[in-house]
Structures are given as C-alpha cells and as structure tokens.
Amino acid sequence: MLLRDLAAFTDGRLFGDGDVDIASIEYDSRQARAGSLFVAVPGFKTDGHAYLGRAVEQGAAGVVVQADHEALWRAIVEEGGADVLVLDDTRAGLARLSAAFHGFPAQKLGVIGITGTDGKTSLCHLVAHVLNSTGHTAGLISTAECRIGDELLPDTGRFTTPEAPQVQEMLARMVAAKCEWAVIEATSHGLALHRVDECDYNIAALTNIGADHLDFHGSQEEYVTAKARLFEMLDQAIDTGMPRAAVLNADDPVSGRFRALTKAATLTYGLHEADVAAESIAPHAWTIGFFVKSGAGSREVLFPKPGLFNVYNALAATAIGLAAGLSLDDIVPALESWPGAPGRMEFVDEGQPFTVLVDFAHAPDSLRRVLSLLRETVRGRIIAVFGCIGERDKDRRPGMARAAGPCLAHRCSRRRK
C-alpha cells in the first residue's frame, strides 16, 4: 500500500507526499529495511524514537512518530530523509496501521476474545477445538501456541500476546485459509498496550478476575480496567452480521461491572444461578462428570480434564458455543474429545512408574488450585517443582511458597502420625 493510503485510515499529519510503497510495518528498528514503515513506540526500557535514524539508514520508506516526541523527529522532517506520519499515540496507531495494511482481516471473520486472570489459555484452546470439531474452521492466537486449524504457526516470541503487526498478519492468514472464526487470548498487557485493538470482536468472554500483573498495571483497579476494554470493544466493532455477545462468569463479582460496558447480549455461566450451569458434579480420577443445563436443554458431560476449574472452562466454552450459534448436541461431544492445551494439566508419559504433570501455574491462586486437586487425587507423595517470573513482581514468590506448603506437607504429617 502507498503510505498516503495507510495514513488516510488515521487522524495523523503526514509530512511528505506519501507516494511511497509500504512493504511491511515494523516496530523494531533492527527489522527495518527498504520499503518498511517504521513505527516508533515509546517503551518501558527504551524508546523507538531513539532509533529513527537507524531505521531511515536501513531504508525505511516512512516513519510513524508520536506528536509529543517532536524533538526526536523534527530533524527527519526538515532533512526529508523519509516521509513522516505524526500520531497522538503510536501504540494505538500501530494496531490501526497493521489492520489497514492487511485489509482489516477481523472484519472478515467471527472473532472471539477471551480474557481473565486464570484459565484464558485453556479456554481459548477448548473453544477452538469445539469450533473445529463441529465443522467451523477456527484460528487460534494464545500464549501457548498459535494455529490455523491444525497448522501450528511459528513462535511469536516472548510476549504472551503478540504485537499488533503479528496479530493482524495471523488474522489475514486465517482469512486466506477460509477460517470462519478466530479465537484470541486477550491478556491484560495485550489490551492495555493496544496489541489486540482493531480485532472487531463478536464475542467477548471472561474467565475470572484475581490479582495479577500489579507490577505492570500499578493497582488492581487499573488491572480490571485493562480487562474491561475487551467488553468495551464489543460495541466498537464493525457489524458484519455475525452473532455478538458478552459471556460472563456469574460466580465472579466483577461480571456485573463488565456487563454494563456493552450493549451486546449477555450469556452467563456458573455453578448455580446462570444461563449455562452445572449440576451433579462428580469427579472420576482424572476426569470429571456433570450435567450442563441451559435454555437449550440439559446434557450429561464427561469432561476429560479434572478439577472444578475445568468445569468452569467447559461451561464457558458451552456458553461461547451457544452464542456462536452451535447446539448442545454439537458442543458436548466436542467437549468430551478435547485433548487439552499444551502445558495446562498436561501429562508426560515416557513409561515411568509415576505420574508427571505439567501445568502453567505461575501465581499463588493457580498453584493452590492445582496442588489441592492433586492432593485429593494422588494417594502417594507429591513433588512440586515450581518457579516464578524472575524480572518483575518478585512479591509473588513467597505467596507461591505459602500456596504450596499446606498441600505438600499434608501427606507427610499424616505419615509421621
């Protein structure tokens, strides 16, 4: 696309005629090359505006800068080294420009965004599995992996949510592969940093809200506000004729706040009073059985993953499936055939005479849930190897130990008696 055509999708000021062909959009100056549009994003450790000169030297056809950083980009305008597009917010602009560059792919898909503190990745994988199992090809963008149907995409790097150019590129690939749906894990970082803007969500879903990432957000209120953006974006999406709904956890107090943020239809799930509820829950070793009850009827489910938190996942996936137009008769067999998500309650079987289980429990509450479940299920000793993020939020570490201690010590104390 020509730069002037891309600029027309923004409210920015363009210095230069914009008659340059843009071959890619980059936010890392090291990736800038001939034909690139380099978007200078202020970061937490460094500022992309400091690398404008490098990007131009490497052949960038244009640069996108932030209005309040004029001291760093005025020289490029005066020297005419590259066309310059000035925006109020280059992070939000990165998402807008990336979507425009790829032809706004989200408007050609049904898009499901899933947020929350725990269970996001598992629920994303479960929902994608339900859709694919019922003949509705879905793409997946999650912390664990990204897929188009059964095709595994290359690793997107260390971010839980990829940056906007990667998100929009993957959505465009889903359109090209004739996917009907895209399932996106919308983390609080991704929402706050505009990585998942311009996705035109049709269905937004919440798992639960706890305390997490306060090192980044600064307060619990800011954390919840970041999550809430997903539901605000439901009303901002282009109407493509696809179903639109907010799927909320009725057992989480924050759901009422999120419900008020959108005019979309609301579908709740929970263990008791909800549109989609569970009855007669019965654990069976490494599975769990229950009846799912909704306005569409009641069905028995034998879910292949244990724990009450997986009942919530199954109920949420059912609610999302119903919102997407599926029937219970379609949804339940798909739930029962789910192989699980990578690294989430995942068994490792190499023929060893003991059970090995991998789970992405990286916060006190999630570790407590997993170990409590294992304590109820395992008759022998439990050895837990766990860690915590090393470069931030160090206060989480003693909470992890306090969560693990009672579950691991319980069996030992009974032996001593």
Protein Blocks (a to p, Z undefined) as FASTA:
>chain_A
ZZklmmmmpcbdcedjhiaccfbdcfbfklgcehiacdddddfkbcfklmmmmmmmnopa
bdcddfklmmmmmmmmmnopaccdddfblklmmmmmmmmmnopmmlmcccdddedjehkl
mmmmmmmmmmmmnopacddddfkbccehjaccddebjbfbdcfklmmmmmmmmmmnopab
dcddddfklmmnommgoklpabdcdfbdcdehklmnopaklmmmmmmmmmmmmmmpcceh
iacdddddfkbmklmmmmmmpcbdcddddfklcfbdcehiacehjaccdddddfkbccdd
ddfbecjklmmmmmmmmmmmmmnopafklmmmmmmmpgbjehiapacdehiabdcdddfd
fbfklmmmmmmmmmmmpmbdcdddddddfkgokllmmmmmmmmmmmmmmmmmmmmZZ
